[in-house]
Amino acid sequence: MVEEAIKTAHLITQEEREKLADESFALVLEQNGHELKKFATIDPSNTALSVAYFLKTAHKLPEQAQKIAARNLMASCEAFDLPYPKELMKIAFQKILEDMAGSKGVQSAVGMGSNTMTGLGAVGKMNSNIKAVKGAGQDIMTPHQMGAL
């Protein structure tokens, strides 16, 4: 399913990227006053592609940025009913997994359900945005279009 989703990924133009809300991306960085939106999560295909790209390049990001991106990518995978690799969960919850491994064992930590993401503020907003876009039958929507819904 993931491989099929990647094959249909839509290349987001710079113009589209600028119009999309920050919540349409797993990570938004600010550098020298410029916003850098990374790992698009606007539809299943872009989410699957973003997960694959993230796993190949995560080591280039600061640890905190890796955790944020991984958690948001997991939430997007859930919203689109896509499976996500255990490695993504490991990056998202590394500190929690290490703490749990020290006290309860790794099996307890790895056995966590994927619904653990729903309590995160940004993730909840992102999920509602994704559901609104899916409900409108759209692949990409600008913040203005979403507001009109």
N, C-alpha and C positions, 0 to 999 in steps of 0.2 A: 504493500500500500504506500509506504513512504517513497520507494523508488518511483512509483507512478506519479505521486504528487510532485516530486522534484522535476520530472520530465515536463510538467505543464506550468512551471514557474513563470510568472510574468516579470519581465525586466522593468524595474521601476525607473522611470526617467528622473533626472534631477528636478524637473518642474513638479512632477508628482510627489517626489520625496519631500520637497519644501512645503507642499500643501497638506501632507499627512500630519496628523496629530502625533505628538511624542509617544503616546500610548500605542502607536502602530509599530513601534520598534522595541526590541528587547533591551536596548541600551541607548541612552542619549548622553553623550559626553560634551563638555564644553572645553574648548581649547583656544586660548588667545582671543576670547570674545566670539568665537565661532562655534556653532552647534554642529556636532557630528552625530548623525543618527545611524545606528548600526543594527543589523539583524532584523530585517523586516518581518513582521508577523501579521500581515494584512489578509492572508488567506492560507489554506493548508499547504499549498505548494511552496510559497515563500517561507512559511514557517519551517517546513521540512528542510529546505535548502539552507536556511539560516542556522538550524541546529547542526547540520553537517559542517558548514563553514566555521561556526563557532568552535566546534570540537577540534578543528584543525588549527585554529588561530588563537584560542583562549590564552595560551601561555604568553602571548604578547601583551596582554592586558594586565593592569594591576589586579591584585587578588579580590578586592572589594567589587570592582567592575565585573570580574568573572562571575562572582556569586550573584550579583544583581541580574546580569544577562541570563545566566543559567536558570534562575528561578522564574524569570519572565518567559523564557523559552518553554519551560515546563508547563507553565500556565496556559500558554498559547497552544501547545500540543494537546492539553486537556480540552481546551475550548473547541478544537477541531477534531477531537477523537483520534489523535495521532499517537502512536506509541513513542516513547522517548528512551534513549539509551540510558543505562544505569550510570554511565560515566557523567552524563549531564546532571543527574541527581547527586552524584558524588561531589561535583564541583559546587553545586548549589548549597549543599549542606555539609561541607567538609568539616567545619568546626563541630557541628552537632554530632556528626558521625564519629569524630575522634573522641569526643566526650563520652558518647554512648559506648564506644568500643572499650573505653577504659573502665566503665562501670557495669554495663549490661552485656557487652559483646556485640560484635559487628552484625550478627544476624538480626537483632532487634532493630538496629538502625536501618539496615537495608530493606527490611520488611515494611517500612513506613508506607502507607498508602499515598498515592499521588495527590489526593485531595488536601494534603497538608498545605498547599499553596493558597487556598482560598482566603485565608485570613490576612494576607498581605495587602495593604492599601492600594498600591499602584497596580497590583495584579488584578484586584477586584474591578478597578476601573477599566483596565485593559480588556478583561473578559467581557464586561458589559458592552464595550465598544465593538469587540469582535462579534458578539451576538447580534448587535444592531445591524452591522454590515451584512452578516449572513442572512438575517431576517429580511433585509431589503433586497436580497438577491444580487448584491453587488460584490465585486472583488476589491475595489478601492473606493474609498469615499473621503472627501475633504472634511475638515472639522465643520465647515458651514453646512455641508450636506447632512452630516450626522445630527447637527443641531435642528435641522428641518424635520427630522424623523420625530 
